[in-house]
Amino acid sequence: MTGLHQKEATQIERIQENVLARSERKFLNWMCARMPDRVSPDMLTTLGMAVALVV
């Protein structure tokens, strides 16, 4: 992030206890490590909302 609204990221404890939690975490870590810096959380949220409307 750049500009005046830049904040330091804080760690959040996420509790995942579902059946796919372990493989989901591995996949998310893999995907985030390869995602370009220009992709922001807001872009991913917008994409998810758009796909949800289509489905």
C-alpha positions in Angstrom: 0.0 0.0 0.0 1.1 3.5 -0.6 -0.1 7.0 0.3 -1.5 8.5 3.4 -3.6 5.5 4.4 -0.7 3.1 4.8 -1.0 1.1 8.0 1.2 -1.6 9.6 -0.3 -5.0 9.2 -1.3 -6.7 12.4 -1.5 -10.5 13.0 -4.9 -12.0 13.5 -5.3 -15.4 15.1 -7.4 -17.5 12.8 -9.0 -20.7 14.1 -9.7 -23.2 11.4 -11.2 -26.5 12.4 -13.0 -27.7 9.3 -12.1 -30.9 7.4 -10.2 -29.0 4.6 -8.4 -26.5 6.9 -4.9 -27.9 6.5 -5.0 -28.1 2.7 -6.7 -24.8 2.5 -4.0 -23.1 4.5 -1.3 -24.7 2.4 -3.0 -23.6 -0.8 -3.5 -20.0 0.5 0.2 -19.8 1.6 1.2 -21.1 -1.9 -1.1 -18.7 -3.7 -0.1 -15.6 -1.6 3.6 -16.2 -2.2 3.0 -16.1 -6.0 0.6 -13.2 -6.1 1.9 -10.0 -7.7 2.2 -6.9 -5.4 -0.3 -5.0 -7.5 -3.1 -7.3 -6.4 -4.8 -5.8 -3.3 -7.2 -7.4 -0.8 -9.9 -4.9 -2.1 -9.4 -6.2 -5.6 -9.8 -9.8 -4.4 -13.0 -8.9 -2.5 -14.4 -7.2 -5.5 -13.6 -10.2 -7.7 -15.2 -12.6 -5.1 -18.4 -10.5 -5.0 -18.6 -10.3 -8.8 -18.3 -14.1 -9.1 -20.9 -14.6 -6.3 -23.3 -12.5 -8.3 -22.7 -14.6 -11.5 -23.1 -17.9 -9.6 
